[in-house]
Amino acid sequence: MDYRRFKDTVIVRMDPGEEIIQELRLVAEKEGIRLASVEALGAVNDFTVGVFDTAEKQYHSNRFTGAYEIVSLTGTVTTQDGKFYAHLHMSAGDREGKVFGGHLNSATVSATCEMVIRVIDGTVERQLDESVGLNLFRFL
């Protein structure tokens, strides 16, 4: 992975074999990023995404392996208990054009991942909302 910061924007290149959330965490921690929006594209060969069932208050995950292009990866970086917290969603398409997606649990880069992180001046914490079952924004 390599990256450069240009004022409030960080441009990241992730390389084959790297895990997207881990690399995002490294950049955020090195750069002191506590609040940001994230977008990316690229290619992955192993990813797990989930869908949250609001009635059950739990995620149901699906793992995909093979050649996939990231159609969209978007989300936020915030904090929970003062520590890095990423909330990302990703959609990826296969060679037939079928697209699969959801809440990103993990993704391994196969060729590259080009990520843009827009740093926001501020802090937004996450806090568990028992009624929903998710860690929601808590504005300080």
C-alpha positions in Angstrom: 0.0 0.0 0.0 1.1 3.5 -0.7 -0.7 6.8 -0.2 -0.3 10.6 -0.4 -2.2 13.3 1.5 -3.3 16.5 -0.2 -4.7 18.8 2.4 -8.0 17.2 3.4 -7.9 14.3 0.9 -5.9 11.1 1.0 -5.3 9.1 -2.1 -4.5 5.4 -1.4 -3.3 2.6 -3.7 -3.7 -0.9 -2.2 -1.8 -3.8 -3.7 -2.5 -7.5 -4.3 -3.1 -9.5 -1.2 -3.9 -6.6 1.1 -7.1 -6.5 3.0 -9.0 -3.3 2.4 -10.3 -2.5 6.0 -6.9 -3.3 7.6 -5.2 -0.9 5.1 -7.8 1.8 5.7 -7.2 1.4 9.4 -3.4 1.8 9.0 -3.8 5.0 7.0 -6.4 6.5 9.4 -4.2 5.8 12.4 -1.0 7.1 10.7 -2.8 10.3 9.6 -4.9 10.8 12.7 -8.2 10.6 10.8 -11.2 10.5 13.2 -13.9 11.5 10.7 -13.9 10.9 6.9 -16.0 9.8 3.9 -14.5 6.9 1.8 -14.9 5.8 -1.8 -13.0 3.3 -3.8 -12.9 1.0 -6.8 -10.6 -1.8 -7.9 -10.5 -5.6 -8.0 -10.9 -8.2 -5.3 -10.7 -12.0 -5.3 -12.1 -12.7 -1.9 -14.7 -10.7 -0.1 -17.4 -11.0 2.6 -20.4 -8.7 2.7 -23.5 -8.9 4.9 -27.1 -7.7 5.3 -28.5 -6.6 8.6 -31.8 -8.2 9.5 -33.6 -5.6 11.6 -36.0 -8.1 13.1 -33.3 -10.5 14.3 -30.8 -7.7 15.0 -28.0 -9.6 13.3 -25.9 -9.7 10.1 -26.1 -12.5 7.6 -22.9 -12.7 5.7 -22.0 -14.0 2.2 -18.5 -14.8 1.1 -17.4 -14.6 -2.6 -14.2 -15.8 -4.2 -13.0 -15.4 -7.7 -12.5 -12.5 -10.1 -14.6 -9.5 -9.1 -14.5 -5.8 -9.9 -15.4 -3.3 -7.2 -18.4 -1.5 -8.7 -18.8 0.7 -5.6 -17.2 1.0 -2.2 -18.5 3.8 0.0 -18.6 4.6 3.7 -17.4 6.5 6.7 -14.6 6.5 9.2 -15.6 7.5 12.7 -14.6 6.4 16.2 -16.1 4.2 18.8 -14.7 4.6 22.3 -12.1 6.9 20.7 -10.8 4.2 18.4 -11.0 3.7 14.6 -14.4 2.5 13.3 -15.2 2.0 9.6 -18.6 1.5 8.2 -18.3 0.5 4.6 -20.6 -1.0 1.9 -19.3 -2.6 -1.2 -20.7 -4.0 -4.4 -18.6 -6.1 -6.8 -19.4 -7.7 -10.1 -18.3 -11.0 -11.7 -17.4 -11.7 -15.3 -21.1 -12.2 -16.2 -22.0 -8.8 -14.8 -23.7 -10.2 -11.7 -23.3 -7.8 -8.8 -23.2 -8.8 -5.1 -22.9 -6.4 -2.2 -23.7 -5.3 1.3 -22.0 -4.3 4.5 -18.3 -4.9 4.0 -16.7 -7.4 6.5 -13.5 -8.0 4.6 -12.1 -7.9 1.1 -8.7 -9.0 -0.3 -7.3 -7.0 -3.2 -6.5 -9.0 -6.4 -5.1 -6.2 -8.6 -5.4 -2.9 -7.0 -7.8 -0.8 -4.9 -7.8 3.0 -5.5 -9.3 4.7 -2.5 -10.1 8.4 -1.9 -10.5 9.4 1.8 -12.0 12.9 2.4 -11.0 14.0 5.8 -13.6 16.0 7.8 -12.6 18.3 10.6 -14.4 16.9 13.6 -15.3 13.8 15.5 -18.4 11.6 15.4 -18.5 8.7 17.9 -20.4 5.4 17.5 -22.7 4.1 20.2 -24.8 1.0 20.3 -28.5 1.7 19.9 -30.2 -1.2 21.6 -33.5 -0.6 19.9 -31.9 -1.0 16.4 -29.0 -3.3 17.3 -26.4 -1.2 15.5 -23.6 1.2 16.4 -25.1 4.6 15.3 -23.7 8.1 15.0 -23.4 10.0 18.3 -22.7 13.6 17.7 -20.4 15.2 20.3 
